[in-house]
């Protein structure tokens, strides 16, 4: 693990987080290039020599300095918006390395994707297929497409991040898929090349994944028999991580759930992991600005960072370990670690044992590399935090802290 105590000091791959904090100020995100490499390699090697491409899901964290590390490892990307496509290009990816997913792609975004010739557009509906066909015809080209299949399977994750049930807005109901492929194949502007499925995120039960992949593989075989030869099956993302230290299935279990069905089809496999690659690589570091101690043992540690930088606890009741950067000796006390925002939901840790602390101490929120920085906001006119990458014992700022001038530049 990259974040570890050296004596009582929390470090990232040997670099003291206090040292970074004194230099860049708080709050900041810090990422370990080493963990990124290890997590990427764990997923990649789990799929062995079966033909596969890892399309890292940019939505989890798309800071260019971080994404470039993944590119250097051979990663491709999954983009969920026109903005993510442009970021991918600036990070050095070429269109054949980009898949474009998303439930509400605009015509502008689709035109750009078709003109670039991305590897695949994952289509969400018959209406979107018709729009893409029109755009491609107008450009005198054929767009490489796949249908995102909704297999109506519960991924057994948090309802906010479950996407594969019939009740969800995502994908095309599986029973409509085969006919839609026939329609698409008959369209001059469309070239169906794959099938896509993404069930949900933070999945720690892999049986739903196994079932979904089996169902979608069978569909792909039917489509091929219909005379539409497909190249690939895109199994989406969703592999969960452990936020609290409890054992969860890892990349090899994930591969064991997916590979048997896909192998029989011979289709190339695409994967879109986000969290499994970046969550553990990142921490959010803030500083204690106040302590509130009440009778009956209630203690609040108030940080200069909270839901504006890390939404996950407020939005999904998500658990993140919150630890002091300089560990003080003494008894732990049940504590709420809270942020500065004007909402009670701005609580990073509730009712947890926390050691003695003082105003000015640095505090780290662990496993915050995925869906942390990307979901941060200017709520309460707070500036987006700085981001730091630690690599080979050195660190550098990969995104400077936003300034008031940056924010106000957009206003009259
Ligand atoms: N592919 C598609 C089509 C997706 O919608 C997602 C995530 C992924 C891949 C990557 O999933 P992952 O491997 O990271 O689970 N903000 C939430 C997570 C939202 C996930 C949305 N889609 C959170 O903080 O838990």
Boltz pocket constraint, residues with backbone or C-beta under 6 A from the ligand:
constraints:
  - pocket:
      binder: B
      contacts: [[A, 57], [A, 59], [A, 60], [A, 78], [A, 101], [A, 161], [A, 198], [A, 200], [A, 201], [A, 202], [A, 236], [A, 237], [A, 238], [A, 239], [A, 272], [A, 273], [A, 274], [A, 275], [A, 276], [A, 312], [A, 316], [A, 370], [A, 371]]
      max_distance: 6.0
